[in-house]
């Protein structure tokens, strides 16, 4: 991409992010985004086909990173369980680590995903991510139970409620833009509060 077009694309992406953060997807307008970028609506369409494509371009890299981290974490967890790691080893990473490693470096994109996505295919993202983790967690419990661990008797609805609460607790400090020291303290509190419960459910403590 020629340098001038690259710079133009960077300016367009900045304008798109500002508009969606300020107004959300539904209330954002092509005309306003174009004005922020210093170009016409026709010029904006040379970069993206429509408003949804613009929103997707902002959040999809983050969603892909979250998916990659989750799949890597799941694989690592099952490897550790197969090796007979203790509770702290088998659950050495958590959603708190996902927040620190992946989400905090992309705070603006995460806020778009969580608070500005109504009207897009991402508007139920936290519910869908909770469902994905629910399936993974149930599979972990079933595996541990087959190995003789004293896992808790928990059904999927109950687990979904707990996971939704956990994810909300992990994500809220980022959404509310806490400063770095408060964010770190809050995440430590969430970890200390939830982790003993997860270990107990899995029969690892």
C-alpha positions as CSV (number, residue, x, y, z in Angstrom):
1,X,0.0,0.0,0.0
2,X,1.5,3.4,-1.0
3,X,2.6,5.6,2.0
4,X,-0.1,8.2,1.4
5,X,-2.9,5.6,1.3
6,X,-1.4,3.9,4.4
7,X,-1.6,7.2,6.3
8,X,-5.1,7.8,5.0
9,X,-6.1,4.3,6.2
10,X,-4.6,5.0,9.7
11,X,-6.6,8.3,9.8
12,X,-9.8,6.5,8.8
13,X,-9.4,3.8,11.4
14,X,-8.8,6.4,14.1
15,X,-11.9,8.2,13.1
16,X,-13.9,5.0,13.0
17,X,-12.8,4.1,16.5
18,X,-13.5,7.5,17.9
19,X,-17.0,7.5,16.4
20,X,-18.0,4.1,17.6
21,X,-16.6,4.8,21.1
22,X,-18.5,8.0,21.3
23,X,-21.9,6.8,19.9
24,X,-21.9,3.0,19.7
25,X,-22.5,1.1,16.4
26,X,-26.2,1.9,16.0
27,X,-25.9,5.7,16.4
28,X,-22.6,6.1,14.5
29,X,-22.9,7.5,11.0
30,X,-20.9,7.2,7.9
31,X,-21.1,11.0,7.4
32,X,-19.7,11.7,10.9
33,X,-16.9,9.2,10.5
34,X,-16.0,10.7,7.2
35,X,-15.9,14.2,8.7
36,X,-13.7,13.0,11.6
37,X,-11.3,11.5,8.9
38,X,-11.4,14.7,6.9
39,X,-12.9,13.2,3.8
40,X,-16.1,12.6,2.0
41,X,-18.4,9.6,2.5
42,X,-17.4,8.4,-0.9
43,X,-13.8,8.5,0.1
44,X,-14.5,6.5,3.2
45,X,-16.2,3.8,1.1
46,X,-12.9,3.2,-0.7
47,X,-11.6,1.9,2.6
48,X,-14.6,-0.1,3.8
49,X,-17.8,-1.4,2.1
50,X,-20.2,-0.4,4.9
51,X,-20.5,0.5,8.6
52,X,-20.5,-3.1,9.8
53,X,-17.2,-3.8,8.0
54,X,-15.8,-0.8,9.8
55,X,-16.8,-2.1,13.2
56,X,-15.6,-5.6,12.4
57,X,-12.2,-4.2,11.4
58,X,-11.9,-2.6,14.8
59,X,-12.8,-5.6,17.0
60,X,-11.9,-8.8,15.0
61,X,-8.1,-8.7,15.7
62,X,-8.9,-8.6,19.4
63,X,-11.5,-11.4,19.1
64,X,-9.0,-13.5,17.2
65,X,-6.4,-12.9,19.9
66,X,-8.8,-13.9,22.6
67,X,-9.7,-17.1,20.7
68,X,-6.0,-17.9,20.2
69,X,-5.2,-17.4,23.9
70,X,-8.2,-19.5,25.0
71,X,-7.4,-22.4,22.7
72,X,-3.7,-22.3,23.8
73,X,-4.8,-22.1,27.5
74,X,-7.2,-25.1,27.1
75,X,-4.5,-27.2,25.5
76,X,-2.0,-26.4,28.2
77,X,-4.6,-27.1,30.9
78,X,-5.4,-30.6,29.5
79,X,-1.7,-31.4,29.1
80,X,-1.1,-30.5,32.7
81,X,-4.1,-32.5,34.0
82,X,-2.9,-35.5,32.0
83,X,0.6,-35.1,33.6
84,X,-1.1,-35.2,37.0
85,X,-0.3,-31.6,38.0
86,X,-1.6,-30.3,41.2
87,X,-4.4,-27.7,41.4
88,X,-2.2,-24.7,41.1
89,X,-0.3,-26.2,38.2
90,X,-3.4,-27.4,36.3
91,X,-5.1,-24.0,36.5
92,X,-1.9,-22.0,36.2
93,X,-3.6,-19.5,33.9
94,X,-7.0,-17.9,34.2
95,X,-9.3,-15.3,32.6
96,X,-7.4,-12.7,34.7
97,X,-4.3,-13.6,32.7
98,X,-6.2,-13.2,29.5
99,X,-7.2,-9.7,30.7
100,X,-3.7,-8.7,31.5
101,X,-2.0,-10.3,28.4
102,X,-4.5,-9.6,25.7
103,X,-7.3,-7.3,26.7
104,X,-5.5,-4.5,28.5
105,X,-3.2,-3.8,25.5
106,X,-6.3,-3.4,23.4
107,X,-8.6,-1.6,25.9
108,X,-10.3,0.6,23.3
109,X,-11.2,-2.3,21.1
110,X,-12.4,-4.2,24.1
111,X,-14.7,-1.4,25.1
112,X,-16.1,-1.3,21.6
113,X,-16.7,-5.0,21.8
114,X,-18.4,-5.0,25.2
115,X,-20.3,-1.7,25.2
116,X,-20.7,-0.4,21.7
117,X,-21.6,-3.5,19.6
118,X,-25.4,-3.5,19.8
119,X,-26.7,-4.1,16.3
120,X,-23.7,-6.1,15.2
121,X,-23.0,-9.8,15.3
122,X,-20.9,-9.2,18.5
123,X,-23.6,-7.8,20.6
124,X,-23.9,-11.0,22.6
125,X,-20.2,-11.6,22.8
126,X,-19.9,-12.1,26.6
127,X,-22.8,-14.6,26.6
128,X,-21.3,-16.5,23.7
129,X,-17.8,-16.5,25.2
130,X,-19.3,-17.8,28.5
131,X,-21.0,-20.6,26.6
132,X,-17.7,-21.6,24.9
133,X,-15.9,-21.6,28.3
134,X,-18.8,-23.6,29.8
135,X,-18.3,-26.4,27.3
136,X,-14.6,-26.4,28.0
137,X,-15.1,-26.4,31.8
138,X,-17.6,-29.2,31.7
139,X,-15.2,-31.3,29.6
140,X,-12.4,-30.6,32.2
141,X,-14.7,-31.7,35.0
142,X,-15.7,-34.9,33.2
143,X,-12.0,-35.7,32.5
144,X,-11.0,-35.1,36.1
145,X,-14.0,-37.1,37.4
146,X,-12.9,-40.0,35.1
147,X,-9.5,-39.9,36.9
148,X,-11.0,-40.1,40.3
149,X,-10.9,-36.5,41.4
150,X,-13.7,-35.4,43.8
151,X,-15.3,-33.0,41.4
152,X,-18.4,-31.0,42.3
153,X,-21.9,-32.1,41.1
154,X,-22.8,-29.0,39.0
155,X,-25.1,-28.6,36.1
156,X,-24.6,-26.5,33.0
157,X,-27.0,-23.7,34.0
158,X,-25.3,-23.3,37.4
159,X,-21.9,-23.3,35.8
160,X,-23.0,-20.7,33.2
161,X,-24.2,-18.4,36.0
162,X,-20.8,-18.7,37.8
163,X,-18.8,-18.2,34.6
164,X,-20.9,-15.2,33.6
165,X,-20.3,-13.6,37.0
166,X,-16.6,-14.4,36.7
167,X,-16.2,-12.9,33.3
168,X,-18.1,-9.8,34.3
169,X,-15.9,-9.4,37.3
170,X,-12.8,-9.7,35.2
171,X,-14.0,-7.4,32.4
172,X,-15.6,-4.6,34.5
173,X,-12.4,-2.8,35.6
174,X,-11.3,-2.5,31.9
175,X,-14.7,-1.3,30.8
176,X,-14.7,1.3,33.5
177,X,-11.2,2.4,32.7
178,X,-9.6,2.1,36.1
179,X,-6.1,3.4,36.4
180,X,-3.2,0.9,36.3
181,X,-2.7,0.4,40.0
182,X,-6.4,0.1,40.8
183,X,-6.9,-2.3,37.8
184,X,-4.1,-4.5,39.0
185,X,-5.4,-4.6,42.6
186,X,-9.0,-5.3,41.4
187,X,-7.8,-8.2,39.2
188,X,-5.8,-9.7,42.1
189,X,-9.0,-9.5,44.2
190,X,-11.0,-11.3,41.5
191,X,-8.4,-14.0,41.2
192,X,-8.2,-14.6,45.0
193,X,-12.0,-14.7,45.3
194,X,-12.9,-17.0,42.4
195,X,-9.9,-19.3,42.1
196,X,-10.5,-21.4,45.3
197,X,-14.1,-22.0,44.1
198,X,-13.0,-23.1,40.6
199,X,-10.4,-25.5,42.2
200,X,-13.0,-26.9,44.5
201,X,-15.5,-27.5,41.6
202,X,-12.8,-29.4,39.7
203,X,-11.8,-31.4,42.8
204,X,-8.3,-30.1,42.8
205,X,-8.4,-28.6,46.3
